[in-house]
Amino acid sequence: MTEGIKEILVVDDEPLIREIIIRKLSEFGYIATPVENAFEALNKMREKSYPLVLSDIMMPGMDGIELLKRLRSLYPDTAVVMITAVSNVNIAIEALREGAYDYLIKPFNFEEVVLSVKNAFEKRDLILENRLYQKHLEALVENQTSEIRQLLSKEQERSSELNKALEEIQITHDATIDALSAALDYRDNETEGHSQRVVRYSLEIGKVLGLERRNLEVLARGTLLHDIGKIGVPDSILWKPGKLTDEEWVEMRKHVEYGFKMLKSIHFLRDAALIVQHHHERYDGSGYPDRMSGDNIIIGARIFAIADTYDAMTTDRPYRKALTDRDAREEIKRCNGTQFDPKITEAFFQIPVEQWFNIKDDVDKQLRRYKERI
């Protein structure tokens, strides 16, 4: 891992925020240089290539997204962490798509700032070290003969360790995904906590089905962000208290395509985007958007269907009270083979009833802590 002093360029048009961030970072041994806009930041980068830039998004003149694009083009080895507000979910998604390592939501506590900065430095160091090892491997292949197999084996093992570390750091992206999902739940306040519960329910089913760890990670991301496309649905439809018209339903159903388009170009969400696209398909082929049926539907979407329905039925909504667990289970049995995959239904009923209650309690506690923090 790269050692030594860690220098950070802090870009924010608010002097007080710059001052506080710099002071807090210095307490943890970082050397931070303040600038008030994107143009000054680019000038500073010409003088000295900073390993990390911490930048606000909403700034006069050149905004943070445009600065991010230029930094990724001119200084690809510089890590960039963005700062935004909860309401700017679309902008946050764009920042991740353009290569930001992470983003922080205002107002933030400085433990989050330090953790994000620390993770960004670690991921950057691993990428650079891995690149050096890859070059070293290529040199070995070209220059070594008799000892090549032994040396290559050792270097590949080291490279594998580095790649594994990169995958672990990639998990920090899930904190970003949680923030996006929470922002959507606050916008669509009828379903607050819904996404988090459905993730936990889906993972329980996935484990019973024997899904591998990689597939469970994809399942978690896809189910957590299944309704992220609702960000593109007009508020007049999303918040309408009464029944939707046929035309409004057409617009509402577009949220699966909106969500797929939002996520497909974010490299670590490409597989999860397919769950988002097909989470309203039905096993008998009567769902949308593509009327897929049976095993043609991605397994994550088939698992989601039963987890989502169970949560919807057992949660209070403005227009009805929650069903009992027993009534919800009877409804799932009734829809087995039409709405739900029989294999998934069987896995669902293998899980003890108490497990569903424990998950709901855990998510409720997490939501209360989150609200207290903000």
N, C-alpha and C positions, 0 to 999 in steps of 0.2 A: 504494500500500500504506500502511496506517496506521502512523505512526511514533510514537516516544515511549516512555516507560517502560511496561513490561509488568508488571502486577500479577497475582498468583496467590493464590488461597485454597487452602491445603493442609489437607485434612481426614483425620485418622488418629488412632485411639485409642492408638497406641503412641508415647510421647514421643520415644524415640530415633530412630525413623524420621522423625518430623516434623522433628526437629532436623537430621538428616543431609540430608534433601531440601531444606530451606530454605537450609542452608549451601551446598550444591552449586548450587542455582538462583541464589543471590546472586553466585556466582563468574562466572556468565554474564550478569549485568546485570539479572536479574529481581528484583522486590520481592515476597517471599512472606510471607503472613500465616498463622500456624498456628492451628487450632482442633482440639479433640479429639473432637467428635461432630457429627452432622448438625444437631442443634438449634442449636448455636452457629454453625454455618455459615449457616443461614437467618437468624439474627439479624444476622450480619455483612453478609449480602447486603442486608438492609433498610437498613443504615447506608450501605453503598456497594456499587454493582453491579460486582463483579469481572468482568473479561472472561474469565477462565479459572479453573475449579475443578479441582483434582487431589484425588480422593477415593478412600479405601479402600472396598471393598465390604462386607467382613465387620466390622461394628461393632456394639456393643451399643446397645439402644434402637432408633433408626431406622437401618436399614442403608443402604448406598450406593445400591442400586437405587431405593429409595423417595426418597432425596434427589435422585437424578438426575431422577426423574419430576417432582418439585416444581420443581426448577430449570428444566427444560424448559418447564414450564407458566408459571411466574412470570417467568423471565428467559430468554426464548428466544434472546437474542443472546449468552448466556454459553456458552462452549465448556466441555465436561466431559470429562476424561480419568480413567478408572477404574483402580484397582489391585486385582489379584486373585491367586489362586494357580492353578497349572497344573491342579489337579484340578477347579476350578470352571468347567468348560467351558460347561455349560448357563447358568450365571449370566453368563458373559462374552457369550454369544450374546444373552441378554436385554438386557444393557447396550447392545449395538450396536443392537438393535431399538428401544430406548427413546430413542436419539439420542445416545449417547456418541460423541465424535469418535474415541476410541482407547481401548485398555486395555493396561496393563503387567502382566507376570507376575512375581510374587515367586518367587525372589530376582532382582532386576534389577540391571544395571549402570547407572551414571548417564549414560553416553552415550545409552542408550535413553530415559531420562527426558527429557534435554535435547532429543533429536531429536523425541520425541513432543510435547513442549510447543511446540517451534518450529513443527512442522507444524500443530498445532491453532490456534496464533495466525495462521499464514499463511492457513489455510482460512477461519477466522472473518473475517479482514480482507478476503479476496476476496469472501466472501458479502456483507458489509456494503457494500463498494465497488460490487459488481455491483448491489445493490439501489438504491444512489444513482443509478447510471447508468440503470437501468430507469425510475426516477422522472423523471430528467432527460429521457429519451426521450419519456415521456408528456407532459411539459410542452412539449417542442418541437412535438409533434404538435398540441397544443391551440393554441399561441400563434404558431407560425411558418406562413407561407404560401409566399411566393415562394422562400425559401431552404431550405424544409423537406427537399427531396430530398437536397441536398448535405450538409446538416448531419446528417440521419438516417443517411446512408451512413457518415459518419465515426464517429458514435456507435455504430452497429451493429458496425462493425469493431472498435472498442474493446471493446464488450460481448462480441464473439466471442472476442477474446483472453483476456478474463477467464474466460469459460466454459471455454476450453481449459485455462487454468491450473488451474481447479477440477477438471477431469477428470484432470490430471496428479497433483494432490494426492490425488484419490480413489484413486490407485494405492497410496497408503500403507495403505489398507484391506487390500490383499493381504498385507501383513505380518501383520495380524491373522488373516487366513484361513490363512496358513502355520502360525501358532501353534495354531489350532484343529485343523488337520490333523495336526500333530505330536503334539498331545495325544491324538488318537484313535489314532495309530499306536503310541504308548506304551501305551495301554490295550489295544489289540488287537495285542500285540507280535509276533504271528505274521507280521504284514504290515508291519513297520517299513520306512519308505521307499517303500512301494508307491504311495501317493498321489502323491508327488513324481515318481516315475519315470513313472507313467501320464500325468501332466500333460505332461511333456516329450515322451513318445511321441505323445500326442494332438496336440500343437502341430505336430510334424513332419508328421504326416498332414494336418492342417488347412492347412498352408502349401502342400503339394503340390496340395491340392484348390482352392487359390486363395481361401480364406476371407478376408474383410476383417478389419482390425485389431479392430474392435468385436466381431465374432463370435469371433475368437481369444481375446479377453479373457474372454468368456462361457464359452468352451470350457475355458479354464484354470481358472476359478473352479469350474465345475461338476464337472470331473474331480477337482480337488484335494479337494473336499468330498463326493465321491460317496457315501462311507460314513459321513458325519457322523451319520446316523440311528442307527447302531449304539450311540450313546451311550444311546439309549432301550431297548436290548435288555438283558435281565437278564444279569448276569455269569455265572450258572450255565449259560446257553446260549452266550454269546459265548466263554467260556473252556473249554467242555466238550472234553476231549481225544478222546473217542470220537465215533461217528456220532450225528447228531441223530435224534430220533424225528420222526414225521410232525407231531405237535403242536408240537414245538420248531422245525421248519422253518417252520410257519405263523407263529410268533412272529418268527423271524429275518427272514422276508421282509417283515415290517412296517417294517423299517428304511428302506425307500425312502419310505414315507409319512411316517415320523417326520422324515426328513431334509427332505422337501419342506415340511412344516409349519414346521420350524425356520427355514428360509431364505426362504420366500415373502414374509414381511412385512418383510424387510430390503431396503430399496429397491435397493441396488446388487447384490443377489444374486437378484432376482426371475427373471431369465432363466436364470441358472445353476441355480435350483431345479428347473426342468423337466428338466435333465440328471440331477439327483439322483433325481427321481421315476421316470425311465424308463431308467435305466442297466442294468436287467436285462431289458429287452425284447429279443426276437430277431427277425431279419429275416423269418423265416417265420411269425411270429405266435405262437410257442409259449412266449414269455417271460412275465414278470409286471411290474407288477401289472395291466395293462390288455389284455394279449395283442395289442398293436399290431403292425403288420407294415409292411414296405417303407418308402416315403417318409413314411408317417404317423408314424413314429418321428422325433423331432427329430434333426437331423444330428449334434449334439454327442453324443447318446447312441449313435448308430451308430458314430461314430469311437471313442468310449470303449470299446465292446464289443471291438474288435480290439486296442486298446492294452492294455486290462486283461487280456485272455486271454493275450497275448504275455508280459506281465510275470509273470502267475501261473505260466505254464508254465516260464519261464526263471529262476525264483527258487526256492531251497531252501525247503521247508516241513517241519515236524516229521514229517509222515507220508510224505514222499517227497523224493527228490533232484530237482534241476532238470533239465529236458530240455535237450538241446543246441539251439543256435539252429536247426540244420537240421531237427531233429525237430519243433520248435515251428512252423516254417514249413510243414512238411508237414501238420500238424494244421490250421493256418489254411486251407490250400488245401482240405483235406477238408471243412471246415465252410463254405466259401464258398457263398453263396446260401441257406443255411439259418440259421446263426447270424449270419453277416456279410453286409453289403451288398457286392455285387460291385464297386461303384465304390470303396468304401473299401478293399477288399482290393487292388484294382489300385494305388491310391495307396500302400498299405503296402509293396508289393513294388518300388516305384520308389525307395525310400529305401535307400541303401547299408547293408550289414550293419554296417560299422564305426561308423556313426552311432549305432546302438542300443547298442553296447558303450561308446562315449564317453559317452553319456547316463548309463548305469548307473554308470560310474566317477565322473562328476561328482556324482551324487546321493549316492553312498557317501561321498565326501569332505565334502560339505555336512553330512551326518548326523554324521560324526566331529567336525567343528568345532562343531556345535550341542551335542553331548554334552559336549565339553570346556568350553564356555562356561557350561553350567548345573551 
